[in-house]
């Protein structure tokens, strides 16, 4: 049996909620590519996907064991979204499933993995520079590496290795399994910050065009940036922050610290404002069932239609 290599970092059961034909065997969605300034229609099978994103090459485990395990959770997500759609409310059990989904997407995104890989690469380069500072240090490094049980270092002279490191004409990448381990450690350590927030379930009123999503649907932003401090990104623990997550074309979640949980219906202005925040945090692509959704253009201006994002 062939092992699937294309893995979704946004679950297909989630993407169905933004398809023009969500109950079809091959749901189609409208894609707005903000980099290429074009829009097109494609299957949800072709979006938010990375080759081997969940693959693990570890002895004693099947390469797709993580992908298989996640698919079981995604089945629960599908049932939860359908239940919220029917009841127009989010029960405590639904809340638990949804917040786990939000946290997984937040921590396990290709852009974050690529950024961390670059940071770790620079760290390992610094380690290499320290290792070749003296012949004695390099000899000790080789000895430690070769007795640690891992892959032996190549048999090169100290002079060759020092020249190689100083030329800096190489990149260092961390293996996928290490990244996956860090992602799930962060998920476990920081999940409580999602549950400690108070969540508002927004429902788009009929005829508003509904909500959209993107290739980066979990948005963490400031409600009030701390004064007298340098510019820095918000963190999950900061009290003056919000988490925004479009759950489906009909529902959108906003998480804050303080207040009480509620469910609210929003008109076209509210939908346009929330969509503008979703679009603003997209890495590259926005996904919607159609091209006539509303996006706020700013205070005092009429909202734009979706198709105007790429024209």
KACOR-V634294 format. One record per run of one state. SS is the DSSP state (2 for helix, 1 for strand, 0 for the rest). FROM is the first residue (numbers start at 0). TO is the last residue. Records with the same first field share a line. If there is no record, write none. Layout:
SS: FROM-TO, FROM-TO
This chain:
0: 0-4, 8-10, 18-26, 33-36, 46-47, 51-63, 87-90, 107-108, 131-133, 147-156, 167-174, 195-196, 204-211, 214-216, 222-239, 246-249, 256-260, 266-266, 280-283, 288-292, 295-302, 310-310
1: 5-7, 27-32, 37-42, 48-50, 197-203, 212-213, 217-221, 240-245, 250-255, 261-265, 284-287, 293-294, 303-304
2: 11-17, 43-45, 64-86, 91-106, 109-130, 134-146, 157-166, 175-194, 267-279, 305-309
